[in-house]
């Protein structure tokens, strides 16, 4: 049975610790630089496709060709359920539809963490 006195660990203070994606690690070489939006300036002009998916439905081609303005298509989601938000066809968040100054918008309610 070991005790604290049996371990030869260097003393750590709060300044020695940095947090990276929820995991604790010891900083090895001085202070950790603070990252800002300016660090991402190189990617500001990269185009991305953002999609907010309200729901989906399977429709036969024959039925699809008969859809007219004002037609109602049943989706696989109910009113009030979260919508999916995709960036470049990758699910990144869930949200809800909002109306702001007579325009439809989406507010994010949940960020989806990337799987590694």
N, C-alpha and C positions, 0 to 999 in steps of 0.2 A: 504494500500500500504506500503510494507516494504522497507527499504533501507539497505545498507551494515552495517550501525551502529546498526540496530536492531538485527542482528544475532550474537550470541556468539560462533564464530568459532575460534579454535586455529590457530595461524599463521603457515603456511606450507612453507618450503623452498624446493628447488629441491632435496636435500639429503633425504628428508622424503618420496619421491615417488619412487615406483618401478613399472615396467611394466610387466604384465604377460599375454601373448597371446593377446596383443592389448588392454587390459583393464587396466585402471589406478587404483591402490590401494595404500593405505597408509601403509607403513612399520611400524609394531607395535613394533618390538624388534630389534633395531639396524640395522646395514648395511645388505644388502641382499648379500648372498654369490655368487660369480661368478662361474658359472658352466663351466666345460671344458670337452673335449672328454674323459679324464681319469676317469671322474665320471661314464661313461658308460662301463668301462672295463669289468664288470661282464657279459654283454650281447654280447661282441665281438665275441664269439664262437658259438652263437645261429644261426643255419642254417636257411636261408630264401630262398624262391623261387622267382626269379625276372623274369618277362616276359615282352617283348616288343611286343605288338600286332600291326601288320601292318594293319590289317583289318580282316574281316570275310566273309564267304560265306556259303550258305546252298547248300549242294550237296547230291543228292540221293545216297544211298549205292551202287547201281549198277554202277552209274557214277564214284564214288570214286574208285571202284575196277578196272576201266579201265584207271586210270591216269598213265601215263608213264613219265619217265624223260624227261624234256623239255616241258611238258604240261603247259598251261597257265590257271590259275583259276582266274576268275574275283572277285575282292574283293569289299566290300561296301565303299571303300574310294578312293579318287582321288590322283594323284601324287601331292605332296606338302602339303597334309593335315597332321596334327599332328597325331602321333601314340600314343597309350595308353601304359603306363608303370604300371604294376601291381607288388605288393610285397605280396606274400602269397594270391593271388587271390583278392587283394583289390587295386582299382585304387588309385595311389598315385601321378602320374604326367603325363604330356603329353610332347612329344618331337619330334625330327626329326632325321632321319637317316643321318649319316655322314660317310665319308670315311677318315680314318686316316692310313697312311702308308699301303695302300692296304688291310686294314681290315675294315669291317663294324662296326659301333658303333652307339650309340644313345646319343644325347645331350638333356638334359631336358630344356624345354622352359617354362613350367608352373607347379607349385606344386599345387596339389589338397588338400585343407584343409579338415581335417576330420570332418564329421558331428557328432554332439553329440546327 
